[in-house]
Amino acid sequence: MPVARAWILIAVALAYPVPCFAQTQSTRPITLVVPIAAGGGMDTLGRFMAERLQERLHQTVLVENRVGAGGVVGADSVARAVPDGHTLLLMDVSTVLHKWLHRSVPFDVTQDFAPVAMVATTPLMLFAQTSFPASDAKELIAYARANPGKLSAGTPGAGTPHHLAALMLNAAAKIDITHVPYRGSAPSLNDLLSGQIPLIWATPVAVMPHVEAGKVKALATASRQRNALFPQTPTVAENALPGFNVDIWFGIAAPAKLPAEMSERLARTLREITMLEDVQHRLKTLGYELDYRAGDGFRDVVARDHERYGAVIREAGIQPN
């Protein structure tokens, strides 16, 4: 090949470089930000998904727990990150609540993130010490009315769906159960087990072993339907407050302006993961239901729940912290 032609081909190649994601994919790790403390149900799901992403992408995927303000700190760190596919957020429904439950939120959940794919849902439940005198939501409400200001319930933090459920229960039942925010589900569970607090709102994954061991009991489910893992535990809606409903979903999101090809590749990988039989079995045993929605489907869920919960919070007269 003539030297002049060779130089022309090199110049053309340099003018059209391979996308950055392809260049760095096998060498730079991906950070999956979990915006709550280690040890709870969300953290468990995040680490499980990180392991599977690492296997499929052949790329290191690190979980980083960035806690604070009920998830605001972790979510904001991803919203501000470079949209190059190397910083992701395990987003849950709390991200759409922050605007309504905090006075100041540094991001817009509908504008500052690229929703990649929703992957799963899980019920939110109210748990109590086994010696607690109530056995369901109806009895809890009666006890709270008879003992005003004497009960407290722990959550993973202000602005979480757990916090919302606690506020909604107070508003709907006209009771006063003190909200106690922790830096994750694990610390609140530890205080429940040690007798420091009588109630906690939590997802089933971290609490199930203690229920099975007879150390904790389930009082109520916050979603519309009973949880398959706790079929004997009635929902708040059927047992005490018709219409009561707080759902929890999880998905992977990235900073806004993530290139479409990166988002699509991650979404395809997540779809492959959710179709694996062992993944389906494992998540079901942990209390999760797979619910895959990619791209615009996930974006619609974020926008819908942002407006829906905003309306619920305003109607209940709940004021932001």
N, C-alpha and C positions, 0 to 999 in steps of 0.2 A: 504494500500500500504506500503511495507517495506520502512523503512527510507532510506536505501542505494539507492533504486530505485528512490525515490522522489528526492534525491539530484542529481542524474544523469540527471533526466528530467529538473531540474532547470538549471543545467550547460549547457545542450544542448540549452535551450531557450535563455540563456544569450549569447551563442556563435553566435546566429543568430537573432540579434535585428531587430525590425520593422524599415523600412527606416525612416530617419530623417523627411522627409516631412509629413509622416503620424503621427509622434509623435507630431509635432509642429503645424500642420495645423490649429487646432481650437483655438490655444492660441496666436501664433505669427501673427501679421498683415503683410499683403503684402503691399509693397510700390510701387506704379505705378509712375514712374518719368515722368513728362511732361517737356521737356527741353526748354519751353518758358514761358513767363509771363502769369499769370492768366488773363482770360477775352476774349481771342481770340477763333477762331474756333477750333484749336487743343486742347486747354484747355477744351472747352465745350465737345468735343468728349471724351477726357480722363476721365472726371468726370462722363459722362454718362456710359462709359464702366466699370469704377470702381464700380459704383452702381450695375450694372448687375452682375459683377463677384462676388461681395460680397453676393448678393442674392443666386447665384448658388453654390458658394463654402462654404457658411455658415462660412465665415471668413472675418475679417475686411480688407478692401482694402483702403488704404490711398493714396490720390494724393499729390505728392510733386512737386512743380514747382522749378526746378533747372535751373536757367537761366545763360546765358553768352556765348559769341562767337557764336551767331546764332544757339545755340543748342549743341555745342561741349562739354560744361561743363556738362550738364545733361547726355548726351550719354556716356561720359567718366566715369562718376560716376557709371553707370550701368556696363560698360565693366570691371571695377575694382572690382565690388561687388562679394561676395561669391555666387557661382552658386547653391543656395539651394531653389530656387523658391520663395523667399521672396522679391526680388528686380527685378522689371520689368521696361521696357522702352516702352513708347508709341513712336514708331519709325515712322518717316515719311521720305519722299524722301530726305529731307535735309541731312540726315545722310550719304547718298551716295555721296553728293556733297562736303562735307567738305574737302576731300583730294585735290580736284581740285580748291577750292576757298580760302583755307587758306594755308599759308606757312608751318605751323606746326600743325599737328593733332596727338594726343597721342594714337589713336587707329586705328586698321584696320577693317573697317566695314565688310569685308568678312570673317574675322577670329576671331574677338573678341566678337561676339554675336551669340546667338542661336535664330534664327528666329522662333517664335512659330506659329504665324498665322497672315496673312494680313487680314484686316477686311473691309476696305472701301476706296473709292476714293472720291475726290471732285475737282471741277474745281478751277483754280486760275484766278482771274479777276482783271482788272484795273478799279479803281473807281476815280471819280473826284468831286470837288465841283460843285454844280448845275450851278454856274455862269461861269464855265470854257468854253472857246469859242469853243472847239472841242467836237464832239458828238460820234466819233468813232476813231479807231486806225489810219486810213488814214488821217483824219483831224488833229489828234494829231501830227503825224509825220510832216505834212506840217507846223503846228504852231511852232513846236520845231525847224525846220530848219529856219524859219523866225525870231525866237527869241533865237538864240544860247546861251546856258549857263544860261537862265533865269528860266528854269523849274526844279522842284525837285519832287521826288517820294519817299514816305516812304515805308519801309518794316519792318517785324518783326526782322530783323538783318542780318548781313553779313553771307553769307553761306547758307541762306535759299533758297528754290525754288523761292520765291518772288524776292530775290536779283538776282538770275540767270535770271529770266524773264526780270528784269530791264536791266541787262547787255546785254542780247541777243537782246533786242529791240534796244538799243543804237548801238550795233555792226551791226545788220542787216540793220537798217534804216539809219545808219551813222548820228546819232543825238547825242546830249549831254544833257541828263536829269540827273541831279545830284542825286545820290543815298543817301538817308538819313536813316541810320539804327536805329531802335528803339529796345526796349527790349521786344517786343511782338506786336501783332496786335492791341490790345486795345489802347496803347499810340499813335500809328500812326493814328488810326481812330479818336481819340480825337483831334489831331492836325488838321486833315482834317476838322472836324466839326467846329472847332474854327477859321478856315481860316489861320492857320499857315503854311499849306502846301497844294499845289493844287491837288496832286495825291497820291494814295496809291495802292500797290498791296496787295490783300487780298482774302481770301476765303469768300463765300457768307454769312456764318452763322451770323457773328457779324454785317454785314453791311446791311443786308436785311431790318431790321426795319427802318433804316434811308433812304433807297431808297424808301420804301413805304410811308414814311412821307414827301418825296420830298426834303430832305436835302442833298442827295447824288445821283449821277447818275453813271450808269455803262457804261464804254466806250468800253471794249473789254474783250474777254475770251481767255485765253492763251492755252487752250487745243484744240484738233482737232475738237471737236464738240461743238455746242452751249449748254449752260446750260439750262436745262428744267425750272429752276426758272426765267431765264432771256432770253426767247426765241427770243426776239427782238434784243438782243445784239450780234453782229457778232463776230466771232473769229478773232484774229490777222491774221491768215493764209488766211482766205477767203477774208478779207477786205483790207489787206495791204501787208503782207509778207508771201507768200506761203511757207509751210514747217515749220512754226513757231509752236512749241508745247512744253509745259511744263506741265507735269502731276503731281498730288499730290496723294500719297497713304499713308495709315496709317496701322500699324500693331503692334502687341505686340511682343517684343523681350526680351531675358534674357541674362545674361552673358554666354559666351561660356562654354562648358562642363556641362551645365545643364543636369542632368540625363534624359534619354529618356522618362522614365515613367512620370516624372513631366511635360515635354514638351507636351507629348501626352495628358495628362489629361487636361492641360490648353487649348490645341488646341480643344479638344472635347467640353469643356465648352464654348469656344468662338463660336464654330460652333452652339451649341444649342442656344446661345444668338442671333446670326444673323438670325436664322430661326424663331424667335418670330415675330408674325405679328405686334405687337405694336412697337417693336424695328425697324422693317423695315419702318413703317409709320413715326415714329419720326425722324429717320435719313434722310429720304427723304425730309421731310419738312425743315430740316436744310441744305439741299443742298448736302447730301452725297449719294453715291451709294454703296450698299453693294457688296463687292467683296472678298469672303472668299477663302484663299489659305493657307493651313497648311504646316508646316515643309519645305520639299524640294521645294514645290511650291513657298513659300514665299522667301526661300533662292535664288531661281532662279531669282526672281524679283529684289532682292537686287543686285545680281551679274550683271544682265543684265543692270540695270539702272546705276550702278557704271561705267561700261564701256561706255555705250551710252552717258551719260552726260559728261564724261571725254573727249570723242571725240568731242562733240559739243563745249565744252569750249575751247579746243585746237584749233579747226578750226576757231573759232571766234576770236582767239587771246586774250582771256580774261586772265589776269594775276592774280594770287592769291594775297590776301591781306597779 
